[in-house]
Amino acid sequence: MKSILTLLMAFATAACMAGPRARDLGVPFEGEPGPLNAITDVAGVTVGHTTLIEDVPDGRKVRTGVTAILPRGRDSFATPVFGGWHSLNGNGEMTGTTWLEESGELDGPVMITNTHSVGIVRDAVIAWRVRQGGTGADGYWWSLPVVAETWDGHLNDANGFHVKAEHAWAALDSAAGGPVAEGNVGGGTGMICHEFKCGIGTSSRRVTIGGRLQAVGVLVQANYGLRETLRIAGVPVGENIREHRAYQDQVPETGSIIIVVATDAPLLPHQLKRLARRAGMGLARMGSIAGNGSGDIFVAFSTANATAIASNDYGTAEFLDNGSLDPLFGATVQATEEAIVNALVAAKDMRGESGHYAMALPHGSLIELLKRYNRWSPPR
């Protein structure tokens, strides 16, 4: 079983990296992306996925997984980062945020999975960290991991508890820099967005502040929204593509989205909380209203100030003046919007639990609409 799942994980990751991204289809975006247009454009950040796709003998469908974001790569467990978080609408879960709010520090990775796997992933992170060594003689290492979720029960057998500790460990162990797989991968494997198949998406921006180039990267696990509200580059896509809705009956907006914002700009915790709030503005550009049943939860961190944050007593931290934050705010909004569109574009059609089907956003139809509304931009 393990070898089969490993093959599926590798195949799904490769398949989702091979297709076009939003800019390749001519979707116009504001701002200057980094070289990879991914959260890994923030130096040191690594991302890993475990993707689980299987039809089990009892007829259940496994369409789920785990995604790991390590702020400082393998050094994430030795040196925290300054961080902040924000809940736009709280019908969801992100563990570890009480201490994050209190301390202003994010200690370890950010993990994203499905709703009913938060507990096992949280415990797996603690066990993984203990296995890395560096604990006291008693083997104890205090840890409050940050683990977030969105619900994939339309396509996945969510009550089958298919995510195991080894899947979280595999995501952590495989985390790397470079291009990031998008769409039906990791925690995003079974996710649906605006009633299209969706999942993981990422993007980045570069801005210059005081003569220094700073990066902002965003990764999303998108699972929110109804068809009618979807807008891409201002185009009312959802009003024009009505066929093959994932949900056959009219339902309220009950989905969710987790947004992770990374930057190398030197920001303090309260400034990172402000940055996290701006992710909601990128989400709004897509047409989300953050409905009552939606869990829209965001976390932001800065990879700067490694020496200061590791100090035992007095540390000296560098930070930007509040009046200099506007370029970072804009970059967060822009990268969030593009990351969500990338998640939609990268996703593939999927049939899952109880025969439920989610159609991917048709690329040809999107290009036609962009041209009709004079919003198509020739790919470069």
C-alpha positions in Angstrom: 0.0 0.0 0.0 2.8 2.4 0.9 4.5 2.0 -2.5 1.3 2.5 -4.3 0.6 5.7 -2.4 4.2 6.9 -3.0 3.7 6.4 -6.8 0.4 8.3 -6.7 2.1 11.1 -4.7 4.9 11.5 -7.2 2.6 11.2 -10.2 0.1 13.8 -8.9 2.8 16.2 -8.1 4.5 15.9 -11.5 1.2 16.2 -13.3 0.2 19.4 -11.5 3.5 21.0 -12.2 3.4 20.3 -15.9 0.4 22.4 -17.0 0.1 26.2 -17.7 -0.3 28.8 -15.0 -2.6 31.8 -15.1 -0.2 34.1 -16.8 0.4 31.5 -19.5 -3.3 31.8 -20.4 -3.2 35.6 -20.7 -4.7 36.5 -17.3 -3.4 40.0 -16.5 -2.0 40.8 -13.0 -0.6 43.8 -11.3 2.9 43.9 -9.8 6.3 42.3 -10.5 6.5 38.6 -9.6 9.7 36.9 -8.4 11.7 34.5 -10.6 9.5 31.5 -9.7 6.3 33.5 -9.0 5.9 31.3 -5.9 6.2 31.6 -2.1 9.7 30.0 -2.5 10.9 33.3 -4.0 11.3 34.3 -0.3 14.7 32.9 0.4 14.8 30.0 2.8 11.1 29.0 2.5 10.5 25.4 1.5 7.3 23.6 0.5 6.4 19.9 0.6 3.3 17.9 -0.4 1.9 14.5 0.3 -0.9 13.7 -2.1 -3.3 10.7 -1.4 -5.5 9.5 -4.3 -6.9 6.0 -4.0 -10.1 4.0 -4.5 -10.2 1.7 -1.4 -11.9 -1.8 -1.5 -15.0 -0.7 0.4 -15.8 1.8 -2.4 -14.7 4.9 -0.5 -12.6 7.5 -2.4 -9.4 9.0 -0.9 -8.8 12.4 -2.3 -6.8 14.3 0.3 -3.3 15.1 1.6 -1.0 17.3 3.5 1.1 20.4 2.6 4.0 21.7 4.7 5.5 25.2 4.5 8.8 25.6 6.4 9.7 29.3 6.9 13.4 28.7 7.3 13.6 25.3 5.7 15.3 22.7 7.9 16.3 25.6 10.3 12.6 26.3 11.1 12.7 24.2 14.3 15.9 25.8 15.6 15.1 29.4 14.8 11.5 30.8 14.9 10.2 33.7 12.7 8.2 36.7 13.7 4.6 36.1 12.7 1.0 37.2 12.9 -2.4 35.8 12.0 -5.9 37.0 11.1 -9.3 35.4 10.9 -11.6 37.1 8.3 -14.3 34.6 9.1 -13.7 31.9 11.7 -15.7 28.8 10.7 -12.4 26.9 10.5 -9.3 25.9 12.4 -5.7 26.9 12.7 -4.0 25.5 15.7 -1.2 27.2 17.6 -2.6 30.7 17.0 -3.1 31.5 20.7 0.6 31.4 21.4 1.4 33.0 18.0 -0.8 36.0 19.0 0.8 36.1 22.5 4.4 35.7 21.5 4.6 37.1 18.0 6.7 34.1 17.0 5.9 31.2 14.6 7.9 28.2 15.8 8.2 25.4 13.2 6.2 24.8 10.0 2.8 25.8 8.8 0.8 22.6 7.9 -2.4 22.5 5.8 -4.7 19.4 5.5 -8.4 18.5 5.6 -10.7 19.3 8.5 -10.8 15.9 10.2 -7.0 15.4 10.0 -5.9 18.5 11.9 -5.3 16.4 15.1 -3.2 13.7 13.6 -1.1 16.2 11.6 -0.5 18.4 14.7 0.7 15.4 16.7 2.8 14.2 13.8 4.7 17.5 13.7 5.5 17.2 17.4 6.8 13.7 16.9 8.8 14.7 13.8 10.4 17.5 15.7 11.4 15.3 18.6 12.9 12.8 16.1 15.1 15.6 14.7 17.0 15.7 18.0 18.1 18.7 20.1 15.7 18.0 23.0 16.6 17.7 26.6 17.8 14.6 28.4 14.2 13.6 29.0 13.4 13.8 25.3 10.9 16.5 25.8 10.4 19.4 23.4 7.6 21.9 24.0 5.7 22.6 20.8 2.4 24.1 19.7 2.3 23.5 15.9 0.4 25.7 13.5 -1.9 23.4 11.5 -4.8 24.7 9.3 -7.6 23.0 7.4 -10.3 23.2 4.8 -13.0 20.6 4.2 -12.7 18.2 1.3 -15.7 15.9 2.2 -17.5 16.4 -1.2 -14.8 14.5 -3.0 -12.9 12.8 -0.2 -14.0 10.2 2.4 -13.3 12.7 5.1 -14.6 10.4 7.9 -12.2 7.7 6.8 -9.2 9.4 8.5 -6.9 8.4 5.7 -4.2 11.0 6.5 -1.7 9.3 8.8 1.4 10.6 10.7 3.7 9.2 8.0 2.0 11.4 5.4 2.7 14.5 7.4 6.3 13.4 7.9 6.7 12.8 4.2 5.5 16.3 3.4 8.0 17.7 5.9 10.8 15.6 4.7 10.2 16.4 1.0 9.9 20.2 1.6 12.2 22.0 -0.9 12.7 25.3 -2.5 12.2 25.9 -6.2 8.9 25.6 -8.2 5.9 24.6 -6.1 3.3 22.0 -7.3 -0.2 23.5 -7.6 -3.7 22.3 -8.1 -4.7 18.8 -7.0 -1.8 18.3 -4.6 -1.1 18.0 -0.9 -3.8 19.5 1.3 -5.5 20.8 -1.8 -6.1 17.4 -3.4 -9.8 17.3 -2.8 -10.7 21.0 -2.6 -13.3 22.9 -4.6 -13.3 26.7 -5.3 -16.3 28.6 -6.8 -17.6 25.1 -7.7 -14.6 24.4 -9.9 -11.9 21.9 -8.9 -9.3 23.9 -7.0 -6.5 23.3 -4.5 -3.0 24.7 -3.9 -1.8 27.9 -5.6 1.1 30.2 -5.1 2.5 33.5 -6.4 5.0 36.2 -5.4 5.8 39.9 -5.8 9.0 42.0 -5.6 9.0 45.6 -4.3 11.7 48.1 -3.6 11.6 49.9 -0.2 14.3 52.4 0.7 16.5 51.1 -2.1 16.2 47.4 -1.0 14.5 44.7 -3.0 12.0 42.8 -0.8 10.0 39.7 -1.6 6.4 38.7 -0.7 5.2 35.2 -1.4 1.7 33.7 -0.9 0.5 30.1 -0.9 -3.2 29.3 -0.7 -5.3 26.2 -0.1 -8.6 27.4 -1.7 -11.9 25.7 -1.0 -14.4 28.5 -0.9 -17.1 30.3 -2.9 -20.1 29.8 -5.2 -20.0 29.9 -9.0 -21.9 33.1 -9.6 -19.5 35.3 -7.6 -16.3 34.2 -9.3 -14.3 37.1 -11.0 -10.9 36.7 -12.6 -9.1 40.0 -13.5 -12.4 41.7 -13.1 -14.2 39.4 -15.6 -17.5 37.8 -14.3 -16.4 34.3 -15.1 -18.9 32.6 -12.8 -21.8 34.3 -14.5 -20.7 33.1 -17.9 -19.6 29.5 -17.2 -22.5 27.8 -15.5 -22.2 24.2 -16.5 -20.9 21.3 -14.4 -21.3 23.0 -11.0 -19.8 20.9 -8.2 -22.8 21.3 -6.0 -26.0 20.3 -7.7 -28.3 22.0 -5.1 -28.2 25.7 -4.2 -26.1 26.0 -1.1 -24.8 28.9 1.0 -21.1 29.8 0.9 -19.6 27.3 3.3 -16.1 26.7 2.0 -12.9 28.0 3.3 -9.4 29.2 2.4 -6.1 29.2 4.2 -3.6 31.8 3.1 0.1 31.8 4.1 2.0 35.0 3.5 5.8 35.0 3.6 8.2 38.0 3.3 11.9 38.7 3.7 11.1 42.3 4.7 12.0 43.0 8.3 8.6 43.3 10.0 7.6 43.0 13.6 4.6 40.8 14.7 2.0 43.6 14.8 3.1 44.6 11.3 2.8 41.0 10.1 -0.7 40.9 11.5 -1.5 43.9 9.3 0.0 42.1 6.3 -2.1 39.0 7.0 -5.3 41.1 7.0 -4.5 42.4 3.5 -4.8 38.8 2.1 -8.5 39.2 2.5 -8.5 42.0 0.0 -7.0 39.7 -2.6 -9.7 37.2 -1.8 -12.3 39.8 -2.3 -11.0 40.6 -5.8 -12.0 37.0 -6.6 -15.6 37.6 -5.6 -15.6 36.0 -2.1 -17.9 37.5 0.5 -16.4 35.4 3.4 -19.8 33.9 4.1 -21.0 32.8 7.5 -20.0 29.2 7.0 -16.6 30.0 5.6 -13.2 29.6 7.4 -11.0 32.3 5.9 -7.8 32.2 8.1 -4.5 33.8 7.2 -1.0 33.7 8.7 2.0 35.9 7.8 5.7 35.6 8.7 9.0 37.3 8.1 12.3 35.4 7.5 14.3 38.5 8.6 15.8 39.0 12.0 17.1 35.5 12.5 19.9 36.6 14.8 17.6 38.8 16.9 14.9 36.3 17.3 17.4 33.6 18.4 18.8 35.8 21.2 18.5 34.6 24.7 18.3 37.9 26.5 18.6 41.2 24.6 18.2 41.2 20.8 18.3 44.0 18.3 15.7 43.7 15.6 15.6 45.6 12.3 12.1 46.8 11.2 10.4 49.0 8.6 8.6 52.1 9.6 4.8 51.7 9.4 4.8 54.4 6.7 6.8 52.2 4.5 4.5 49.2 4.5 2.2 50.2 1.6 4.2 48.4 -1.1 4.1 45.2 1.0 0.3 45.6 1.5 -0.2 46.0 -2.3 2.1 43.0 -3.0 0.1 40.8 -0.6 -3.2 41.7 -2.2 -1.8 41.1 -5.7 0.0 37.8 -4.9 -3.0 36.5 -3.1 -5.3 37.1 -6.0 -2.9 35.4 -8.5 -2.3 32.5 -6.2 -6.0 31.7 -6.1 -6.2 31.9 -9.9 -3.2 29.7 -10.2 -4.9 27.1 -8.0 -7.9 27.2 -10.3 -5.9 27.0 -13.5 -3.6 24.2 -12.3 -6.4 22.0 -11.0 -7.7 19.0 -13.0 -11.2 17.4 -13.2 -11.8 15.0 -10.3 -14.4 12.4 -9.5 -14.5 11.3 -5.9 -16.7 10.2 -3.0 -20.3 9.1 -3.8 -19.6 9.8 -7.5 -19.3 13.5 -6.9 -17.6 15.4 -9.7 -15.7 18.7 -9.8 -14.9 20.1 -13.2 -11.7 22.1 -13.6 -11.9 25.7 -14.9 -11.9 25.3 -18.7 -8.9 27.2 -20.0 -10.3 27.8 -23.5 -13.5 29.4 -22.0 -11.5 31.5 -19.7 -9.3 32.9 -22.5 -12.5 33.6 -24.6 -14.0 35.6 -21.7 -10.8 37.5 -21.1 -10.8 38.6 -24.7 -14.5 39.4 -24.8 -14.1 41.7 -21.9 -10.8 43.2 -23.2 -8.8 41.8 -20.3 -6.6 39.3 -22.2 -2.9 39.9 -22.0 -0.6 38.1 -24.5 1.6 35.7 -22.5 5.3 36.8 -22.3 
